[in-house]
């Protein structure tokens, strides 16, 4: 930016003798050097404080006694205005919301990591992993702040470009925007040097503790024989039951079979054993593995529980009235049940439901895909923070599918003769595909992606169809009132 500023000033000072011109340029070169080296300012901030090159040249030339035969200041340019409009339509319209949502999602993830911090540590591996997590969080904070500043910087540059092209005074506006930057407040409060120290310490600590953790925990995992073991338990019930799970680690499969008793098969590690109880008609399956929360899930998955899974077999003749399934790190896969209510949620894994009939079906994942097939319910809700969602060959009165980052596919839902009430699909970053979905109302919204909605049966008419994409194409071909 300094180079552009000085080159533009040089052009405006062309009427001066070379030594006079170089003297003026040297003065402003020194101004940039002092500002960046001693005042902690950026080139952009220095430019905001100075007058424009054209105005500087105008003042200088007047002081040297030159008559301003040609205007130094340039008015609005048709070509420049065309370029601004094209940039807005082709680039800014998607880049601005993308940067904004990226900063927001990283901030939300940061909050989730902060709230997942453990309450204490009792051994070397836990202490190392706590230090690694704290260091990673410090670096994450700096990344979020940098991305926020990049977003504000881009907005500032975009506004500056607009006001210059259209010949609008912008000094006060630029000064105001500068105050929105995190770096501005860090420098103003004198935290610039501590920030760099924290960044260096965090990077070194993360490297050392992560390496030590792999050595300590990895060696321990190998030396203590952390192998998977198979167990099986069975129960008998003649009345409808409920199934509840709360698993810190490992996947969960629930299936029908031709037998007469409830069979639970578990493939687990001895330190993360699955506890099973059957009382008052409720099958409760849970395990607690506190060590897993002392670092990120992917880190632990390198050493333990790679294939840990609990499989539940339910007799064909036994009804299950209630499902309340929770897994912290693993896939939930259920097939072939009729129930009154059905809930499935996992923090880090997929949710796969097939051939489920219930009054209400709710599926949730913090980081994983959701796949629903052949679902019959009054209401279907599915939400994931990071993953795609698909709903196929199902019937429901109300449907709501949400994902922060992923595609949504919904197809073959209800019929034109028996439509549902409404369906809603919302994604922040991904396309939406809807095919042969029959309800009275429809809502399809995405921030960054295409929308494609079409029904083959043209006899069905929607009362309302609300669709919007900030950056993408929308193709909606369904009859409406």
Secondary structure, 3 states (H helix, E strand, C coil): CHHHHHHHHHHHCCCCCHHHHHHHHHHHHHHHHHHHHCCCCCHHHHHHHCCCHHHHHHHHHHHCCCCCCCCCCCCCCHHHHHHHHHHHHHHHHHHHHHHHHHHHHHHHHHHHHHHCCCCCCCCHHHHHHHHHHHHHHHHHHHHHHHHHHHHHHHHHHHHHHHHHHCCCCCHHHHHHHHCCCHHHHHHHCCCHHHHHHHHHHHHHHHHHHHHHHHHHHHHHHHHCCCCEEEEEEEECCCCCEEEEEEECCCEEEEEEECCCCEEEEEEEEHHHCCEEEEECCEEEEEECCHHHHHCCHHHHHCCCCCCCEEEEEEECCCCEEEEEEEECCCCEEEEEEECCEEEEEECCCCEEEEEEECCEEEEEECCCCEEEEEEEEEEEEEEECCCCEEEEEEEEEEEEEEECCCCEEEEEECCCCCCEEEEEEEECCCCEEEEEECEEEEEEEEEECCEEEECCCCCCCECEEEEEEEECCEEEECCEC
